[in-house]
Amino acid sequence: DVQLVESGGGSVLTGGSLRLSCLISGRPDSRYCRTWFRQAPGEERKRVAMITTAGTIDYEPFVAGRFTISEDRSKNVLYLQMNNLKPEDTAMYKCAVGLSCSSPNNWGQGTQVTVS
């Protein structure tokens, strides 16, 4: 089993920054795709950024240039650096890992980000 715990969320003003962390414990497969998703109230869940099995990094257009996904494999931590935050970035952010990038099967509980 794999467990994921996010941290680093909070409330910031427009233009501010936050860094989210996702601690991955258990027995994560080295082939796992590592992904950050977000979901705002009343909206569908959206992928934000991911690191594929091959190490390719991909961002959704609405965060490209502002967010950076990274990881520390030695610590099993996945990060999401978020800069120039906008009110529309307000959402519950969750990390997820799995063999499928589009439908990962291991999820964290999430951390709330509020931008005002």
C-alpha positions, 0 to 999 in steps of 0.5 A: 500500500501507498500513503500520501499526505499533503501539506503546505496549503493556506490562505494567501493574497493574489500574487503570493506564493505557496509550496505544497508537499506530498509525502509518499510512504509505503512501497511506491512503485518507481514507475508511478506517474506523480501528479497534482490535481485540484478541485474547486467547489462545484467544479470537476477535478482537474490535473495541474501538473505531473511527472511521468514514468519517463520523467517528463514534466507536463503542466496544464495551460492555466498554471504553466509559467507559474507553477513548478512540480518537482520531487525529492526521490531520496525523501519520497516527497513530491512538491508543487511550487505555486507563484503568482497565485490568482483567486481562480487557483483557490481549490483543494489540491491533492497529489496522486501516484499510480501507473496511470497518469490520467487515473492514478489509484493512490490519493492523498486527502488534500490541502486547501489553497485559498487566494483572495 
